[in-house]
């Protein structure tokens, strides 16, 4: 249903490229990316669920990270694939607002789940003797509630801001999805307040997790430097390295896209940045955590070695 302030009933998604020769190769490339994303994240979810020794706070958050990655990749990729094989990739106004809401919800949730994971690593390395008490099931549940609560608040703020706009002329969205900045470009009315809302909400949704992660890892680094054993230091660094790679990829591309004015960052460059954190990062996350995590490798080996009817 179109918002009451809009005469636009549908949008056309421009897609990633307007060169016909690239469409089919890109379709199969991103279809492959999506299949790896689905298999990797659902596989990690099943692996954590089936192996009781992975039922710890660290893997509880990793389970939810994989769930979020799967969901927000599924929110974006199938519609993007349509732009490669159809002449006009049309999306209804209601569908566009729905996609925008869930995209914002899962992206904001991911930023806060990464900060919860950093806090979990801080407690595990700096206060190992009270780890299971500090990260009790009740605390983990409350942290997860906060993660999804912030996701919902961010999604409502962004979607409400866009739904207040009037769209009365061009309906071609210069993107492969219904994102905030391309929709702002199509508005008939002044978007200064809306751009301010985007900047403030994104600054909170990126700033709060980054501060939490920075403080957690500063304390972790201080604790690691006091470990005399080389093996102990190596194990501590190994525990955190996977998470730091994921954090750098996700927040780096997200900040590059949203914390610059549209005049400084052209939308064509924004597409590449969006592509990175909506398609590439969800695909890489399960690979990073699987290939660099001994517990996950052991769980995978045990699961594959199990006989179906043993």
C-alpha positions in Angstrom: 0.0 0.0 0.0 1.5 3.4 -1.0 2.0 5.9 1.8 -0.6 8.7 2.0 2.0 11.3 0.9 3.0 9.5 -2.3 1.4 9.4 -5.7 3.9 6.7 -6.8 2.6 3.1 -6.8 5.7 1.4 -8.1 9.4 1.8 -8.7 11.8 0.4 -11.3 15.1 -0.8 -9.9 17.9 0.2 -12.3 20.1 -2.7 -11.2 23.9 -3.0 -11.1 24.7 -2.4 -14.7 23.0 -1.2 -17.9 25.3 -3.1 -20.2 23.4 -6.1 -21.7 26.6 -8.1 -22.3 27.4 -8.2 -18.6 23.9 -9.2 -17.3 24.1 -13.0 -17.8 27.6 -13.4 -16.5 26.8 -11.2 -13.5 23.5 -13.2 -12.9 25.4 -16.5 -12.6 28.2 -14.8 -10.5 25.8 -13.4 -7.9 23.6 -16.6 -8.0 26.8 -18.5 -7.1 27.5 -15.9 -4.3 24.0 -16.3 -3.0 24.1 -20.1 -3.0 27.4 -20.0 -1.0 25.8 -17.6 1.4 22.8 -19.8 2.0 24.7 -23.0 2.3 27.4 -21.5 4.5 25.1 -19.7 6.9 22.5 -22.4 7.1 25.2 -25.0 7.5 26.8 -23.1 10.4 23.4 -22.7 12.0 22.8 -26.5 11.7 26.3 -27.3 12.9 25.9 -25.2 16.1 22.4 -26.6 16.7 23.5 -30.2 16.3 26.7 -30.1 18.4 26.2 -29.7 22.2 29.8 -28.6 22.8 29.1 -25.5 20.7 26.2 -24.5 22.9 28.2 -21.7 24.5 27.6 -17.9 24.6 30.2 -17.3 21.8 28.4 -19.7 19.4 25.0 -18.5 20.5 25.9 -15.1 19.1 27.5 -16.7 16.0 24.3 -18.7 15.4 22.3 -15.4 15.4 25.0 -13.7 13.2 24.5 -16.5 10.6 20.7 -16.2 10.9 20.9 -12.4 10.3 23.3 -12.8 7.4 21.1 -15.4 5.7 17.9 -13.2 6.2 19.3 -9.9 4.9 21.0 -11.5 2.0 17.7 -13.1 1.1 16.0 -9.8 1.5 18.2 -8.3 -1.2 19.8 -10.9 -3.6 16.7 -12.5 -5.2 15.3 -9.2 -6.3 18.7 -8.1 -7.5 19.1 -11.2 -9.6 15.8 -10.3 -11.3 17.4 -7.1 -12.7 19.8 -9.2 -14.7 17.2 -11.3 -16.5 14.2 -8.9 -16.9 13.8 -5.8 -19.0 12.2 -3.8 -16.2 12.7 -4.9 -12.5 9.5 -3.4 -11.1 8.8 -3.3 -7.4 5.6 -2.0 -5.8 5.8 0.9 -3.4 4.7 -1.4 -0.5 7.2 -4.0 -1.6 10.0 -1.3 -1.7 9.2 -0.1 1.8 9.0 -3.7 3.1 12.4 -4.4 1.6 13.9 -1.2 3.0 12.5 -2.0 6.5 13.9 -5.6 6.6 17.2 -4.5 5.1 17.6 -1.8 7.8 16.5 -4.2 10.5 19.0 -6.9 9.7 21.9 -4.5 8.9 21.5 -2.6 12.2 21.0 -6.0 14.1 24.3 -7.2 12.6 26.2 -4.2 13.8 25.0 -4.7 17.4 25.4 -8.5 17.3 29.1 -7.9 16.4 29.4 -5.6 19.4 27.8 -8.3 21.6 30.3 -10.8 20.3 33.2 -8.4 21.1 31.9 -8.0 24.7 31.7 -11.8 24.9 35.4 -12.2 23.8 36.4 -9.5 26.4 34.8 -11.4 29.2 36.2 -14.8 28.0 39.8 -13.5 27.8 39.9 -10.8 30.6 37.7 -12.6 33.2 37.8 -16.3 32.3 37.0 -17.5 35.9 33.6 -15.7 35.9 32.9 -16.1 32.2 29.9 -18.6 32.6 28.4 -16.5 35.4 28.8 -13.2 33.6 27.6 -14.6 30.2 24.7 -16.5 31.7 21.8 -17.6 29.5 19.7 -14.7 30.9 22.4 -12.1 30.1 22.8 -13.6 26.6 19.1 -13.4 26.0 18.9 -9.7 27.2 21.9 -8.8 25.0 20.1 -10.5 22.0 16.9 -8.6 22.9 18.8 -5.4 22.8 20.3 -6.3 19.4 17.0 -6.9 17.8 15.4 -4.0 19.6 18.0 -1.6 18.2 17.5 -3.2 14.8 13.7 -2.6 15.0 14.2 1.0 16.2 16.6 1.8 13.4 14.4 0.2 10.7 11.4 2.1 11.9 13.3 5.4 11.9 14.6 5.0 8.4 11.4 3.5 6.9 9.2 6.2 8.6 11.5 8.9 7.2 11.3 7.6 3.7 7.5 7.0 3.8 7.0 10.7 4.8 8.4 11.8 1.4 6.4 12.6 -1.7 7.4 10.8 -4.9 5.7 12.4 -7.9 8.0 12.3 -11.0 10.8 9.8 -11.9 10.3 6.3 -10.4 13.7 4.9 -11.5 15.7 3.9 -8.4 19.4 4.1 -9.3 20.3 1.0 -7.4 19.8 -2.8 -7.3 17.6 -2.5 -4.1 15.4 0.0 -2.3 18.1 1.8 -0.3 17.8 5.1 1.6 19.9 7.5 -0.5 18.6 6.5 -4.0 15.0 7.0 -2.7 15.9 10.4 -1.2 17.1 11.4 -4.7 13.6 10.7 -6.2 11.7 12.9 -3.6 9.9 16.0 -4.8 10.2 17.8 -1.5 13.2 19.1 0.5 15.2 16.1 2.0 17.4 18.0 4.4 15.6 16.8 7.5 15.5 13.2 6.1 19.2 13.3 5.3 19.9 14.5 8.9 17.8 11.7 10.3 19.8 9.2 8.2 23.1 10.6 9.4 22.1 10.7 13.1 20.6 7.2 13.1 23.5 5.7 11.1 26.0 7.4 13.4 24.3 5.8 16.4 23.9 2.4 14.8 27.5 2.4 13.7 29.0 4.6 16.5 27.7 2.7 19.5 28.9 -0.8 18.3 32.3 0.6 17.2 32.9 2.2 20.6 31.9 -1.0 22.3 34.1 -3.1 20.1 37.1 -0.6 20.4 36.9 -0.6 24.2 36.5 -4.4 24.4 39.5 -5.0 22.1 41.6 -2.3 23.9 41.0 -4.2 27.2 41.6 -7.5 25.4 44.9 -6.3 24.0 46.0 -5.0 27.3 45.2 -8.4 28.9 47.0 -10.3 26.1 50.2 -8.2 26.6 50.3 -9.4 30.2 50.2 -13.1 29.1 53.8 -14.4 29.4 53.2 -17.7 27.5 53.7 -17.5 23.7 51.1 -20.2 23.2 48.6 -18.3 25.4 49.1 -15.1 23.4 48.7 -17.0 20.1 45.5 -18.7 21.3 44.0 -15.3 22.5 44.9 -13.6 19.2 43.4 -16.5 17.2 40.2 -16.3 19.2 39.7 -12.7 18.2 41.1 -12.5 14.7 38.1 -13.9 12.9 35.8 -11.4 14.6 38.1 -8.5 13.9 38.2 -9.4 10.1 34.4 -9.5 10.0 34.1 -6.2 11.9 36.5 -4.5 9.6 34.8 -5.6 6.4 31.2 -4.8 7.7 31.8 -1.4 9.4 34.3 -0.2 6.8 32.0 -0.6 3.8 28.9 0.6 5.8 30.6 3.8 7.0 32.0 4.5 3.6 28.4 4.3 2.1 26.4 6.2 4.7 28.6 8.6 6.7 29.5 10.7 3.6 27.1 13.2 2.0 25.6 12.0 -1.4 27.5 14.9 -3.2 30.8 13.4 -2.1 30.0 9.8 -2.8 28.3 9.2 -6.2 25.6 6.6 -6.2 27.5 4.4 -8.7 30.3 4.1 -6.2 27.7 3.6 -3.5 26.4 0.6 -5.4 29.8 -1.0 -5.1 30.0 -0.3 -1.4 26.4 -1.6 -0.9 27.3 -4.7 -2.9 30.2 -5.4 -0.6 28.3 -5.4 2.7 25.0 -6.9 1.4 26.3 -9.7 -0.8 30.0 -10.3 -0.1 30.2 -9.9 3.7 27.3 -12.4 4.4 29.0 -14.9 2.1 32.4 -14.5 3.8 31.3 -14.6 7.4 30.6 -18.3 7.7 33.8 -19.1 5.7 35.9 -16.9 8.0 34.5 -18.4 11.1 34.7 -21.9 9.8 38.2 -21.8 8.3 39.8 -20.0 11.2 37.9 -21.8 14.1 39.2 -25.1 15.4 36.0 -25.9 17.3 33.9 -25.4 14.2 36.2 -27.6 12.2 36.1 -30.4 14.8 32.3 -30.1 15.0 32.1 -30.4 11.2 34.3 -33.4 11.2 32.3 -35.1 13.9 29.0 -34.4 12.1 30.2 -35.7 8.8 31.7 -38.8 10.5 28.3 -39.7 12.1 26.5 -42.7 10.5 22.9 -41.9 9.6 21.5 -44.8 11.6 24.1 -45.3 14.3 
